[in-house]
Amino acid sequence: MTAAQGRSIRDRLLVGRPVLNRVDELRGDEGRVAAFWADPSATVLVLYGDDVELQEASPIPTLRLAPTSTLGTVRPDAAFLLGLDGDAPVFGIVDDTPSADDGDVPSNRASLRQIGATLSARDSELITTTMALGNWHRTHPRCSRCGAATVIERAGWVRRCPVDDSLHFPRTDPAVIVLPIDPFSRVLLGRRIGWDQSWFSTLAGFVEPGESAESAVVREIAEEVGVEVDPATVQFMGSQPWPFPSSIMLGFHAFGRSNQEPKPDGEEIVEARWFTRDQLFEACESGEVKIPPRISIARHLIEAWYGEELPGQWSR
Ligand SMILES: [Zn+2]
């Protein structure tokens, strides 16, 4: 792989380029956090389900950040401090109030899946962080030790149990996503159970407790398609927060010996095929094969190997 390709995959990843100053050191300072909320430049991103509101829908979607004053002069407990954008404080909050009408989604709302591929680096960081923290608060209202309702501290980055004083932190679940490559520079793509006949992608799975990311790569490929890769060849290509609900995808290329016939496990992967560059281009061009959308690290792993963009994509 050339240096240029190495740069391009990271440049083109959804996020990972830090824009916000996350001011971890100030999260515990209630006075500063209150002052941030009251700052005239302070804004808040509201998460409705998996959706956010857009200021502009095209050509490049931009998020609508409301002045914090629209939610009151005092910060609601549930509002979390995302950080400073320049000098301007930015907060996030979840609004799970059922819509009053017949359930139609307002037309100015969209989800990360819909708009993520074209968002600015700042908006990508805002929406992925808001989704990840919001999903965690939604699903972790109680202490995992004693079951008591926990209280939110450190501007939304910790929940503390008032009974046993235990601290609970937002979780991020690491998953590996990998493109196996053989000595002839062919790649192995798999089709997951339940997918359309034409959909193919990289292989993926969660890192298990006690396991390195490299070991998870080797294990997942062996489990899902019965192909061996050499752990010494596992090459980190970039990462992508994937807050559905709380993952980070660690992307890899991994290399194995030739002439390994894939044996799909039938449980997760029902079909797996090796592709040369020409074969994959032709299959994508004709629509026989559809690869994941441009928002995904899976596609970037494939295109980093291919050397340029490929045609077509699947859409859910
Ligand atoms: Zn407790």
Boltz pocket constraint, residues with backbone or C-beta under 6 A from the ligand:
constraints:
  - pocket:
      binder: B
      contacts: [[A, 143], [A, 144], [A, 145], [A, 146], [A, 147], [A, 148], [A, 161], [A, 162], [A, 163], [A, 164], [A, 165], [A, 166]]
      max_distance: 6.0
